[in-house]
Amino acid sequence: MCVHFGTMSKDRSAPRGPSLGEYLKNSRNMMRVTEPERRVGLLKHSRLSVVAFLNELPATKHDWSTFTVDRFANETSASSTEKVSAEVSPVSCTPQQQEMLLKFSQQSTMNLEWSFKCLKENNWDYGKAAHAFTSLKSNGSIPPQAFIKSS
């Protein structure tokens, strides 16, 4: 199954929202912020400070009529033993990575989301990811929701 989300404004003359200036004034882009004191001042150190910072950003407005969703799925017959899964593999994967992701998910019994995280954190090195999974599972560090697969 492949899902694509996109947006395109139909009316180019429609009034635009606020400029990016409101967002860029607190940007931590190292190409824009050169003063060390300002760089340090823009760092957020706790959950509360991060949430407070996000609440300070200007509200966004979206014209829902400009969004499109394309969904492609291979249909299977009722007698087929294959099932169409509601899980969607991440779009940014190459075909080889998607194949590796499905194999890792089957062998680890983790869902696609957690399998993706494990492979990505181990730079798509299957052996390294499998070793990390085994180690984390034996320590009880993997949460139960990692093994819940939607159907």
C-alpha positions, 0 to 999 in steps of 0.5 A: 500500500502506498499513501501520498499526502499533498497540498496545492493552492487552487487560488494563487491570489488568495490572501497569504498568512503571516510571513516566515519572520515570526518563525525565523526570529527564534530559528536555531539555524546555525547559518543565521545565528552566529552569536554564541549567546543567542545560540545558547539562549534559543536552546530549550532544556525541559519538556515544559520549556519546549511546549511553551516555545511551541505555543509561542509560534503563530497559529497556522490555518490550512484550507482543507480543500487544497489537500489531496490524498492518493492511496493505492492498494493491491486487492486480494481475493477472499480465498487468499491467505495474504491479508492487506495490512493497515500498517504503512511502511515509511515513505522515505524508504528505498525498495531495498529498505522496505524489503529489509523493514518487512523482513525485520518486522516479521523476524522481530515480531515488532510492528513496522513503526518500531522496526523502522526506528530500530533499523534507522537508528542502526543505519540500516545495518540489519545485523547491528539492528538485530543485535540491538533488538536482542539486547534491548528485548532481553533487558525488557527495554522495548515497550509492549506497544512495539509488538502491537500490529494493527490489522 
